[in-house]
Amino acid sequence: MQEQSYIRFLGTGAGDYHCDSHSQCDDEYCGRSLKLGGRNIRHSPSLFVSSDTIVDFGEGTAGQLATYNIPADSIQNLFISHSHYDHFYPEKVLDFASGFSHPLNVYGSAAAGGALAFAASHRWDASTKRVTADSRPNNCTFHQLTPGTPMVVGNLRVAPMLSSHMIEKEHLILTEQALNFVFTRSNRSLFYNLDSSYLLPETLKALGTYRLDVAIMDATFGYLEINPLTSGHHNFAMMRETIALMREAGSVTDATSVVYSHISTHSVPPHDDIVEKLAEENVILAYDGLMLEF
């Protein structure tokens, strides 16, 4: 793969990603993944888009950049899908950017901007068990995104789209504008669909204007049965429905690389146990470190 033309998965887990606090896990799937190691271990979800952009930044993102020899100070742009801690850890972002000679451009919803500003001016005091006023260096420049309004950042055209992740569906309460993204570079397009349940009508319609080369899809719960009313994620059965609708809309074709990511370590069998079965469905099961052309 040529420089400037690839993506790399820094983390592919869901909110129950593997970390030190889970190292003694004896759950059937999580425990087996830890024993198998390698591609079965998942960090907090994050994607590197060469050569200067990250999508989402969790607990393990800075360490994963080092693991894959990506210089931290090469990162210019950070896109945040939503403000859940596994996707957006504001303290870690502030620490990450603090040593840069340039500001880190952070793009996201108003909620993400508020969370970043709050973390820059407060700390948690474990001894008093209180949030205290205490500023820290903030070398970030925040840019608020509007769903449906594309923008150009460097050599990427970015189209933010409203995700169905943070909606109290029965009462139609949008608790946060969680975002999915289409990234376009030259003549190639990539859809980042973490986190999401069934696509909203306006998002499916907007996707119909693209012919996707890569579709990175939320497949959090695997074979586990879930209730779409109460969950902001897909399982594999729901994902098949979503991909079928995307095919009808024309955004997914036989040439699209469909990638399942955001995998729950407690709800889904280890990578090695299911990767070949998913390949029979022409699905790529993401793992930490996976590289694809883009």
N, C-alpha and C positions, 0 to 999 in steps of 0.2 A: 504494500500500500504506500502510495506516495504521501509525502508530507502535505499537510493541509487537506487531506481527503479522506479522513476516517473518523469514526466515533469509537469510544472505548467505555465499557460499562465499569464504573468504579465501584458500584454496589448494586445488588439486585434483590435485596431482601425487602420484606414488609416491615411493619412496626415491631415485629418480634425477631428482627435480624440477630445474627450471632454476634456476641461481644463478650468481654471478659465476665460480665455478670451472669451470662448464660453458659459458662464453660462446663458446669457440672450438670447440665440438663440431661435428664434421663427419659424425657418424652420419646415416644416411639420414633418419630421422624427427626426431630431436632437432635436427639441423642445419637441416632445412626449417622446423621450428617456429620456431626462432630467426629465420630470415629472414622468415617471415610475420608474426611478432610478434602483438600483440593477444591475442585469445582463445586462441591457440596456446601461449602462455607459461604455465607452471604453477609455482606456489610450493608449499612444504611444506603438507601437508593440514591444514586447519583450517576450522571452521564457526562463524560468529557467529549466535547465536540471540537476537534482540532481546528485551529491551533491555540485558541485563547478563551474558550467558553466552557462553562459548566452549567448543567441543569440540575438544580437541587443540591443542597449541602447539609449533610447530617453529621452525626458523631464521628463517623469513620472516614469522611471524605478526604481530609488533609493527609491522613496516613496512607490512603489508597493512591493519591497522587504520587507520593514518595515511592510506594511499592512499584508503580509502573514508570518510574523515572520521568515524570512530567514535572518540570520546574514550576514551583508554586508561583513565582513572580511572572510567569508567562501568562497567567490568567488575567484577562481584562474584564470579562463579563460573566455574571452569574444570574441565571433565570430561576425564579422560585415558583413552583407550581401552587403551593399553598403553605399555610403556617403550622402544619403538624410537625412535631419535633424530629421525626425521622427524615423529613424532607427539608426542614429549615431549622437549624440550630443557631439562632442569632449570635450567641456568645462565641461559638466556634468560628462563625463568619468574621466577626470583628477581630478576633485573635489572628485569624488567617491573613487578613488584609493589613494588619497593623504594621508589618515590616516592609510593605511594598513601597517603591519609589513613585508609584502612580496610584490614584484612587481605584478601588474596585467598583465597577458599575453593577449595581444590583437592580434587577427588573422583577416586578411582581405586582400583586394587588395592593390596595390601600391597607389591608390587614397586615400584609408582609412588611410594608413600610413602617407601619405603627409598631410592629413587633421589634424591628431592627432599632428604631429610635428608642424604644423603651429599654432594650437590653444595653444600649449605649449609656443610659443615664441611671441605671439601677443595678443592684446586686442582691443576691440571696445570701442572707447571713444565717448560716446553719446554727450558730451558737445562740442567737436570739430567736431563731425561727421566724424572721421577718424579712420582708423586702425593704431594702434601704436605698436612699438616694446616694449614688456613688458613680461618677462618670468614668468612662474608660475611653481610650483612643478610638475614634471612629473615622477610618480611612475609606469609607464607603460613600458612593453617590447613588442615591436611590431614584429610580425612574418608575413611575406608576403606569401600569399597563391597563388597557381597556379591551375587553373581549370584542373581537370583530374588527379591531383597528390594527392593521399590520404596521411594522416599522422595519427599518434597515439598521442593523448593528454590524459594523465591519463588513465582512463579505457574506453575511447571512441576512436573508429576509425572514422575519419572524412574525407569524400570525398567531396571537393568543386567542384561544377559544374557551368558552365556558365549559367546565367539567361538571359532571353530575355527582361529584364526590361529597360536597358539604351542603346537602339540601335535606331539610326535614320534609320528606316528600308528601306525606299525608296532608300536611298543612301548608305546603308550598312555601316554606320559609327557607330562603337562601341565607345560610349562616355565614358564608364567605364565598367570594368569587374565586373558587379554586379553578386553576387554569390547566388546560392542555395546550400544546404548542405544535405548529407546523413550522419546521425550519427548512428553508430552501436555499441551496447554493448551486450556482450555475444552473444546470438543468435537472438537479436531483432534489427530491423532497423527502422529509422525514417527519413522521407523526410521533409525538411523545404523549402517551395516554395514561400516565401515572399521576394521580390516582383517579379512578373513574368507575362508575357502574355503567348501565346502558347509556349510550350517547344521547344527549339532548337533541331535539329536532333541528335546531339552528346549527349545531355543531356538525351533525351528519350532512346537512345541506351544504355547509361551507366546505366540508371535506370533498364533496363531489366536484369541486373545481380543481382538485389536485389528482395527479396520478402518482401515488406514493411509491418510492423506492424502498423505504424502510418504514414499518409500522411497529413501534414499541408499545405493547399493549399490557394493561393491567390484568393479570391473571392470578390475583392474590390467593384465592382459596382452592385452586386446583379442583379435585374431584369432590370436595366437600359441598354438601347442599347448603345454600344460604337463601335468605329472604331479600329480594331486591328492594323491598320497601324500607328495610332497616339498615341495609349495607350500602356503603359507597364504593363497592368493589365488584369485580367479576369473579366467577369461578370458570372452569373450563367450558362448561355447557353454555353459560351466558356468553362467553367470549366467542364461541362458534356462531351464535346468533348475531353478535355484533359484527364479526368479520363478514358474514353473509350479507348484512345490510350495507356494509362498506363496499362490497363487491357490486351490489345492485346500484349503488350510487356512482360506481366507477372509480373510486379512490384506491381500492385494492384490486390488483390484477394478478395473473399468474406470475408476473415478474416481480411482485412485491415480496420483500423479505419480511415475513410476519414473525415477530419476536415476542415471546411471553416473558414478562419480568414482574417485579414486585411480588416475589414469592414468599408466602408465609412459611417459616421454618417449622412451625408446629402443625400446620394443616395440610402440607403438601409433602409427598415422599421426596427423598433426596434426589438431587439432579441425576445421579448415575442410574437411578431406578426407573426414571420416566423419560429421559431424553430421547431414546430411540423410538418409543411409542409415539411421542409428539412429532418426531421427524417423519413418521408415516403419514401424518396429517399436514405435512409441509410447514411445520411450525418449528422455529428455532427456540430452544429453551435457553434463556440468558444465564450467564454465570459471570462472576466477578472477573474482570480482565478480558472479556470477549471483545474482539475488535471486528468492525464491519466497515466496508467502504461507504463513504458518503461524500 
